[in-house]
Amino acid sequence: MGHKITIEPVTRVEGHGKVTIHLDDDGNVYQSRLHIVEFRGFERFVQGRPYWEMPVLVQRLCGICPVSHHLAAAKALDVIVGAGTGDGLTPTAEKMRRLMHYGQIFQSHSLHFFHLASPDIVFGIDGDPVTRNIIGIAMQNKDLAVQGVMMRKFGQEIIEATAGKKIHGTGAIPGGINKHLTVEERDRFLKGPDPVNIDKMIGWSQEAVDFFKDYHHKNKDFIDNFSVFPSNHLSLVRKDGAMDLYHGVLRAVDPEGKKILHDIDYQDYLSYIDEEVRAWSYMKFPYLKEYGKREGWYTVGPLARLNTAEFIPTPLAQKEFEVFKSYTNGKPNCMSMHMHWARLIEVLHAAEMMKELLNDPDITEGKLVVKGNKRNEGIGLIEAPRGTLFHHYEINGKDQIIMANLIVSTTNNNQPMNEAVNFIARNYISGKKEITEPMLNAVEVGIRAYDPCLSCATHAFGQMPLEISLYDSQNNLLDRKRK
Amino acid sequence: MQDPQRILIYAYGNPGRQDDGLGNRFVEEMEKWIRENNILNVELDSNYQLNIEDAVKISDKDLVFFVDASTEQIEDIRYAPVEPSEGRSEFTTHAASPAFILALCIKLYHKHPETYLLQIRGYEWEFKVGLSEKAEKNLSKAVEFMKAKLGKTRDF
């Protein structure tokens, strides 16, 4: 008798996902799928709205990474207002946006590592779920927990200072930015009393990388072998091959490191990337057209970015990048748990970048906005914390949006997350007669490495329980567990 | 004379999703009243959602009121004390509950404010700015409730 196991989180107005694992008569996994409900209504909702509203309007999508949507929309509208395709802004505008973006990367990655991921690492996948959060970390290692909280706070304060406010920030506008950083704000970030200053943040970021490396050294088997599968990797890189999370050309490499997308101008992304619809999932599956639906899927996010970039243009992160690359002899790294290592190297890079930008005089003075000849179409890409984020708009003669296409990072990672679930299901659940909590935790840990954002909406008050249902081959419910 | 209580009213929600912005509107309404009455010991704030750094924010307060929209079929408003709860790390959610924030504050700072949650019932959650008519009425009740509550605790 075949079994189907369903792991289903239930949420409020967030999106939701569930995992189904199909077992054959012998209890072996023959199919596993991650199903995600995605809000697609937004693209229709913005039609008819004035284009200049977009950078604020898109923040309604998500209470988790509104800054990424804010900046990607602003970049697309830069093209529409004739401010170039990413390199036409004033130095002040570009640097203020970069500061906002690196603040976002810093806080988002810190939250993920300290609150969501490090408990999995410290307590293991068979640890008590009640302690697998930052409070559990605080009980074991209070300093680490305090660092996580304060790093997240610092990043949030950078965002507030650059975007103008916490909710529905207005900093980035078509063609530029609407404010400078004040000297007082800059000095607070640069020279504030410990721990609220950038040097402390850089120090803590380095300590977080060291913490992971030490853990890795002691737990190589888990970190290196938990969810490993070959993948293409895609991200923006600077034209000279450097990591650049704000702007660049689009590059992809295959599992051997061969370039399969050759630093293209992302204004042409539709010539290279398509999205497949599959009947069993609301979320599309993007792929590189040249390589087809089966071979052309790719991973985005921290691991992909370290796999596509040739170097990191800040010294401490570059040093860590060299260690990271040497671990796989320069080849792309396809070990899912190394996503955390890559993420922490990006935290360090973001902290170094923030310091560089805070010390730049263009941040506190200079022209804010440029305009040129208007166009009717614009595309903006940014490396959001979770990976490459696409915003594409067309307008009519009345300055109204007539078409919007958004490919969010979690959509780009749809196939890789399915691959991770499949790998873990085959290795942890196949041949077992009973599904234990550690097995289910393993599936969660594998997905969580990608830091998927399923909300695209608001906060989730209350619980987001996992409901586990067990069916036989006739879809009769055999068992249901909720945790 | 005793120092006045340090009070925080902290709402959360996404005002771009109709009634999910109830908390944010609540703060706007309270802000006017607090300014008009020259009340100095009440701090107001709002955000999309609660998160771990909010443990720092509440750590130096005596009294905290969290304010949130509710999808539950409660009466128009619901007010209750918050008990610390360590909860568990959810599947992917990046937000935290008031009980979790309180528990984290205790773990990190070995102190915590007296904490309450005021929930305001909402009805509509689409991609729009502005509250539904019924939510507006509930908002008014919530504001009046909080004014009365602050009136009882006031030493300003």
Interface residues (C-beta under 8 A of the other chain):
Chain A: P9 T11 R12 V13 E14 G17 G41 F42 F45 L57 Q59 R60 G63 I64 P66 L111 H112 F114 H115 L116 P119 P129 V130 T131 R132 N133 I134 I135 G136 A138 M139 K142 A145 V146 G148 V149 M150 R152 K153 Q156 K166 I167 H168 E444 I447 R448 D451 P452 C453 L454 S455 A457 T458 H459 A460 F461 G462 Q463 M464 L466
Chain B: Y12 G13 N14 P15 G16 R17 D20 N24 S46 N47 Y48 Q49 L50 N51 I52 E53 A55 V56 D68 S70 T71 E86 G87 R88 S89 E90 F91 T92 T93 H94 A95 S97 F100 A103 L104 K107 L108 W125 F127
